[in-house]
Amino acid sequence: MNRESESSKRVAIVGAGPGGLASARYLLAHGFEPVLFEQSDDIGGQWNAKGAHSGVWPNMRANSTRVMTYLSDLPHEAGTLMYPRNQQMLAYLHRYAEKFGLMRHVRLRTPVERIDLGKGNGRYLVSYKPEGGASRQESFDYVLVASGRFNKPSIPPIPGLESFSGPGGVTHSFHYKSPEKYRGMRVVVGGCSISSLEITSDLAMLGAQRVISSLRRQRYIMQKVTAGVPNEHRSFTRWGALASDVFPPEQVDAWAREYIVRSSGSPEQYGAFKPAKTLHEAGATLNQYYLPLIAEGKIAQKQWIKEVSGQRVTFMDGTSEEVDAIILSTGFDLNLPFLSEDLRRIMGVDTRHIDLHHFTFHPALEGLAFVGQFMVEGPFWTLLELQSRWVAYTWANVVNKPSVEEMKAGVARYQATRGQPQDQDFQTMVLSFSRLLGVEPDPEKYPNLRRALMFGPLSASCFRLNGPDALPNATEMYSADATAFGNLTSPEMTDEERTKLEMLKSALEAKAKTGGKAKSA
């Protein structure tokens, strides 16, 4: 089949959350006909908090700032909070869909049941079931999966967990909806992810009798905001991405740890457990209130749960407590139940892995792509838009398609990481996708933005300065992003920044002389 013919442009998109909507916008702009299948009663994915398939609770806010949580064609409205409420995020996605006429392409309450290869024609068969109707099947030239990575709770084996008899029960953070249920209760919250710390802090501030944070390991915890400036605007930068590309991992790790400790302190200073010496071993997460609440005695820490018997929870240190509820914030399994057995076998799909080139394509499956099926340490939306653009530009021949050999090599690189932690570095992924798209900005071409492009936030607008779909007002947009919240209010670099640039320049020159090649995400 000639996928480039005018009659071969239909794309089935699974999911109408941010990734699906962004993909539809770019596919439409490049001549494709998208059909978005959404199982819930509204668009928005997780941000449709009232939907049965959402893990968002009523008071939940975005983990990233409004500058890092938007798509580059549509900035947030004036007055949007620094960390938008989930209701603001859903309203934003509706405005985005309206701007690009996407709603007429969406089929609500229509879950996809199965995706399979067609019978020797290079197409894909998509089976779905509209609400109240019978199962149907359609053939598509392309399929893009944007169903989300965080929708199937992972519950670790804990001896006796099924015996727990507390009135608050056992739940996963995905099903947590409000702290009111836990007023006056003694609650154990298991895990040290962003969601875990948000829930733990919620409970401690809003009426739980006792809150116990149970950890496998103590991560470094960066406050969301320091001196009025969001730390993600300073900690995730292009300089950081380039540094990761040329400096030894141990040095990059030490710099990142130093930044976190300098801006937010180390957990043991607040009375929390002491983390391992390196970020690689300890990990890092983000929360504004957790450590101060430990310092005030409103959150107690315990080692991981050893066993449960009735209402008694015993921890790895041998201590035990009677509790009323257990909330496990223990991650999510990869959840792609609609892929046929043939597709799962080809891509090696299990609960943690899917073998893809740059988390997007597979060499044996032309016309199939994935958006957002990765875990990342850092903001998500910039990556979602870059990946959506890469799929659209690749299928539309705007950028060079990766060769079969390139994709096989990419899959092999991913396969080598099986069995290791799967969280990806945000900065490295942004740099990789921007280069694949040909939209990495050159700071030397934008003198007034040179400082911002090296040491400012990696927001979506800076990837509309040049290359395909460049925006005429991208300079003004990115300037606003870089100076937001009083961050980089001057184009003049500090002495520390100049020193970092000189170090980077020397390292790049040394690498060029030895014929070194840049790393890939």
Stockholm file with secondary structure:
# STOCKHOLM 1.0

chainA/1-521         MNRESESSKRVAIVGAGPGGLASARYLLAHGFEPVLFEQSDDIGGQWNAKGAHSGVWPNMRANSTRVMTYLSDLPHEAGTLMYPRNQQMLAYLHRYAEKFGLMRHVRLRTPVERIDLGKGNGRYLVSYKPEGGASRQESFDYVLVASGRFNKPSIPPIPGLESFSGPGGVTHSFHYKSPEKYRGMRVVVGGCSISSLEITSDLAMLGAQRVISSLRRQRYIMQKVTAGVPNEHRSFTRWGALASDVFPPEQVDAWAREYIVRSSGSPEQYGAFKPAKTLHEAGATLNQYYLPLIAEGKIAQKQWIKEVSGQRVTFMDGTSEEVDAIILSTGFDLNLPFLSEDLRRIMGVDTRHIDLHHFTFHPALEGLAFVGQFMVEGPFWTLLELQSRWVAYTWANVVNKPSVEEMKAGVARYQATRGQPQDQDFQTMVLSFSRLLGVEPDPEKYPNLRRALMFGPLSASCFRLNGPDALPNATEMYSADATAFGNLTSPEMTDEERTKLEMLKSALEAKAKTGGKAKSA
#=GR chainA/1-521 SS CCTTSTTCCEEEEECCSHHHHHHHHHHHHTTCEEEEECSSSSSSGGGCTTSTTCCCCTTCBCSSCTTTSSCTTSCCCTTCCSSCBHHHHHHHHHHHHHHTTCGGGEETTCCEEEEEECSSSSCEEEEECCTTSCCEEEEESEEEECCCSSCSBCCCCCTTGGGCCCTTEEEEGGGCCCSGGGTTCEEEEECCSHHHHHHHHHHHHTTCSEEEEEESSCCEEECSEETTEETHHHHSCHHHHHHHHHSCHHHHHHHHHHHHHHHHCCGGGGTSCCCCSSHHHHCEEECSSHHHHHHTTSSEEEECEEEEETTEEEETTSCEEECSEEEECCCBCCCCTTBCHHHHHHHTCCSSCCCCBTTTBCTTCTTEEESSCSEEESCSHHHHHHHHHHHHHHHTTSSCCCCHHHHHHHHHHHHTTTTSCCEEEHHHHHHHHHHHHTCCCCGGGCGGGHHHHHHSCCCGGGGGSSSTTCCTTHHHHHHHHHHGGGSSCSSSCCHHHHHHHHHHHHHHHHHHHTTCCCCCC
#=GC SS_cons         CCTTSTTCCEEEEECCSHHHHHHHHHHHHTTCEEEEECSSSSSSGGGCTTSTTCCCCTTCBCSSCTTTSSCTTSCCCTTCCSSCBHHHHHHHHHHHHHHTTCGGGEETTCCEEEEEECSSSSCEEEEECCTTSCCEEEEESEEEECCCSSCSBCCCCCTTGGGCCCTTEEEEGGGCCCSGGGTTCEEEEECCSHHHHHHHHHHHHTTCSEEEEEESSCCEEECSEETTEETHHHHSCHHHHHHHHHSCHHHHHHHHHHHHHHHHCCGGGGTSCCCCSSHHHHCEEECSSHHHHHHTTSSEEEECEEEEETTEEEETTSCEEECSEEEECCCBCCCCTTBCHHHHHHHTCCSSCCCCBTTTBCTTCTTEEESSCSEEESCSHHHHHHHHHHHHHHHTTSSCCCCHHHHHHHHHHHHTTTTSCCEEEHHHHHHHHHHHHTCCCCGGGCGGGHHHHHHSCCCGGGGGSSSTTCCTTHHHHHHHHHHGGGSSCSSSCCHHHHHHHHHHHHHHHHHHHTTCCCCCC
//
